[in-house]
Amino acid sequence: MSASIHPTAIVDPSAIIGTDCKIGPYAVIGANVELGDYCQIAAHAVLEGPTRIGSHNHIFQFASVGTAPQDLGYKGEPTALEIGSHNTLREFVTVNRGTVKGGGVTRIGSHNLLMAYCHVAHDCCIGDQVVMANAATLAGHVCIEDHAILGGLSAVHQFARIGSHAILGGGTMAPLDIPPYMMAAGNHASLHGINVRGLARRGISRETILQIKRAYRILFRSGQRLDDAMEEVRQRGLDAPEIAHLLDFIQNSKRGITRP
């Protein structure tokens, strides 16, 4: 099946449009944009390249995807944006390409929901099954791991990371890394325990959740130095893969770890 392109849409000759895509009125598909099969691009959306987008994505009206980074050091270099499959980008979402100094590529995985007015800055990396509620904002070089949820009007500082299965409350300002599996809220963000309900919904076992709770108490409630607390977690025999990921995330933090 061929693509359905509205007569008022503007599609650059170099753009690659996949099978059965639907391009709405006044949408603009620029040069060096590659659109996978079964994508829907709504009215007035703008896609600029170099941008590669997978299949079954739905980009709503007035979204701006693949535009130049908002970085004073950017001099027009041919950086890129890569987006996976089965994503939904709602109204007025903005996603910028990367910068040379940041590796050159902004990446978004698959099965993500970015609600209205979300912003993904240059060189960000978003995993799979992430939810960003309305007007959640990522500064440059931010990394969001799989299954994280960012509440509406939340903002993440440049170079900070949000761990897998973490959840940020609405309006949260996150200047530091948020460890995996945690709940965080406030300005500035502080930890408020484990995302128990989210973990259970994702099929994480009760025993693993109990291990994460024990690790949380040792790491953040025992009053120990973080390095000493991490060593105690290892000695306690908490051997779930999630614990290994939590410790590795903390160990590799460059901005610092958010605490209660």
C-alpha positions in Angstrom: 0.0 0.0 0.0 1.2 3.5 -0.8 1.4 6.4 1.6 -1.5 8.8 1.9 -0.2 12.4 1.6 -2.6 15.3 1.9 -2.3 17.7 -1.1 -1.3 20.6 1.1 1.6 18.7 2.8 5.1 19.5 1.8 7.4 16.5 1.4 11.0 17.0 0.4 12.1 14.8 -2.6 14.9 13.3 -0.5 12.5 12.2 2.3 11.8 8.4 2.5 8.2 7.7 3.4 7.3 4.1 4.4 4.3 1.9 3.5 0.8 3.1 4.4 2.0 6.3 6.1 -0.6 9.1 6.5 0.7 12.7 6.2 -1.9 15.3 7.2 -2.7 18.8 6.0 0.1 21.3 5.9 2.6 18.9 7.5 6.2 19.5 6.5 8.6 16.6 5.9 12.0 18.0 5.3 15.2 16.8 3.7 16.9 13.6 4.9 13.9 12.4 6.9 13.3 8.7 6.9 9.8 7.6 8.0 9.0 4.0 8.7 5.9 2.1 7.8 2.4 2.8 9.1 3.3 6.2 10.7 0.8 9.0 11.1 1.9 12.6 10.9 -0.9 15.0 11.8 -1.7 18.5 10.4 1.0 21.2 10.7 3.6 18.8 12.2 7.2 19.6 11.1 9.9 16.9 10.7 13.4 18.0 9.8 16.5 15.9 9.2 18.7 14.1 9.3 16.0 12.1 11.2 15.3 8.4 11.1 11.9 7.3 12.5 10.7 3.7 12.8 7.3 2.2 12.2 3.9 2.7 13.8 4.7 6.1 15.2 1.9 8.8 15.7 3.1 12.4 15.7 0.3 14.8 16.5 -0.5 18.3 15.1 2.0 21.1 15.6 4.8 18.8 16.9 8.3 19.9 15.9 10.7 16.9 15.5 14.3 16.8 14.4 14.9 20.5 14.5 18.4 22.1 15.2 19.6 21.9 18.8 19.1 25.0 21.0 22.8 25.2 21.7 24.9 28.4 21.2 27.8 26.2 20.1 25.9 24.6 17.3 27.2 25.7 13.9 25.0 23.8 11.5 26.7 20.5 11.6 24.7 17.5 10.2 23.7 15.9 13.5 20.8 13.5 13.8 17.7 12.3 15.6 16.8 8.6 15.8 13.3 7.4 17.0 12.2 3.8 17.4 8.7 2.3 16.8 5.3 2.6 18.3 5.8 6.0 19.9 3.2 8.7 20.4 4.3 12.4 20.4 1.4 14.6 21.2 0.6 18.2 20.4 3.5 20.8 20.4 6.1 18.2 21.4 9.6 19.4 20.5 12.6 17.1 19.9 16.0 18.5 18.8 18.8 16.8 17.0 22.2 16.2 18.7 25.3 18.2 18.8 28.8 17.2 17.8 30.2 17.6 21.3 27.4 15.4 22.6 28.0 12.6 20.2 25.8 13.9 17.4 22.6 12.0 18.0 19.5 12.4 20.1 17.8 9.0 20.6 14.3 7.9 21.6 13.5 4.2 21.9 10.1 2.5 21.3 6.7 2.4 22.9 7.0 5.8 24.6 4.4 8.4 25.2 5.3 12.1 25.2 2.3 14.2 26.1 1.6 17.7 24.9 4.3 20.4 25.1 7.1 18.0 26.2 10.6 19.0 25.2 13.5 16.7 24.5 16.7 18.6 24.1 19.9 17.8 22.1 21.8 14.6 22.8 19.2 13.1 25.1 18.7 9.4 25.3 15.3 8.0 26.1 14.8 4.2 26.5 11.6 2.2 26.0 8.1 2.5 27.5 8.8 5.9 29.1 6.0 8.3 29.9 6.5 12.0 29.9 3.4 13.8 31.1 2.3 17.3 29.8 5.2 19.8 29.6 7.8 17.6 31.1 11.2 19.0 29.9 14.6 17.5 29.4 17.7 19.6 29.2 20.6 18.5 27.0 22.4 15.2 27.4 19.8 13.7 29.8 19.4 10.0 29.9 16.0 8.4 30.8 16.0 4.6 31.3 13.2 2.2 30.5 9.8 2.4 32.2 10.5 5.7 33.9 7.5 8.2 34.4 8.0 11.9 34.5 5.1 13.9 35.9 3.6 17.0 34.3 5.7 20.2 34.4 8.8 18.3 35.7 12.2 19.3 34.5 15.5 17.4 34.4 18.9 19.2 34.5 21.4 18.7 31.7 23.6 15.5 32.0 21.3 14.1 34.8 19.9 10.6 34.6 16.5 9.1 35.5 16.8 5.4 36.4 14.5 2.6 35.2 11.1 2.3 36.8 11.6 5.7 38.6 8.7 8.1 38.9 8.8 11.9 39.2 5.9 13.7 40.7 4.3 16.7 38.9 6.4 19.8 39.0 9.6 18.0 40.1 12.9 19.8 39.5 15.6 17.1 39.2 19.2 18.6 39.2 20.8 15.3 40.2 20.4 11.6 39.1 17.2 9.8 40.3 18.1 6.2 41.1 16.2 3.3 39.5 12.9 2.1 41.2 12.5 5.3 43.3 9.8 7.9 43.7 11.0 11.5 43.7 9.3 14.9 44.0 9.9 18.4 45.0 12.0 21.5 44.1 14.7 20.4 44.4 13.8 16.7 44.1 14.1 14.4 47.1 13.4 10.6 47.3 10.1 9.5 48.7 10.6 5.7 48.8 10.2 2.9 46.3 7.9 2.9 43.3 6.3 -0.3 44.7 3.0 -0.1 42.7 4.8 0.6 39.4 7.2 -2.3 40.0 4.4 -4.7 40.7 2.5 -3.6 37.6 5.6 -4.4 35.6 5.7 -7.9 36.9 8.6 -7.5 39.3 8.4 -10.2 41.9 7.5 -9.6 45.6 10.9 -11.0 46.7 12.7 -8.6 44.4 10.7 -5.6 45.6 11.6 -6.6 49.2 15.2 -6.7 48.2 15.0 -3.2 46.7 13.3 -2.0 49.9 16.1 -3.4 52.0 18.7 -1.8 49.8 16.9 1.5 50.0 17.0 1.5 53.8 20.7 0.7 53.8 21.6 3.2 51.1 19.5 6.1 52.2 18.3 5.6 55.7 21.2 4.1 57.6 23.2 7.3 57.9 26.3 5.7 56.4 28.5 7.2 53.7 27.1 6.0 50.3 30.2 4.0 49.4 30.0 2.1 52.8 26.3 1.6 52.4 26.8 0.1 48.9 29.3 -2.3 50.3 26.9 -3.4 53.0 24.2 -4.0 50.4 26.7 -6.3 48.6 27.6 -8.2 51.8 23.9 -8.7 52.7 23.5 -11.0 49.8 20.9 -9.0 48.0 21.4 -10.7 44.6 18.5 -9.7 42.4 19.6 -8.3 39.0 17.7 -5.1 39.9 20.0 -4.6 42.9 23.1 -4.9 40.7 21.6 -2.3 38.4 20.8 0.0 41.2 24.4 -0.2 42.6 25.9 0.2 39.1 23.7 3.3 38.5 24.9 4.9 41.7 28.5 3.9 41.2 28.5 5.6 37.7 26.8 8.8 38.7 28.6 12.0 37.6 26.1 14.6 38.7 25.4 13.0 42.1 22.5 11.0 43.6 19.2 12.4 44.8 18.5 11.5 48.4 15.5 11.6 50.8 
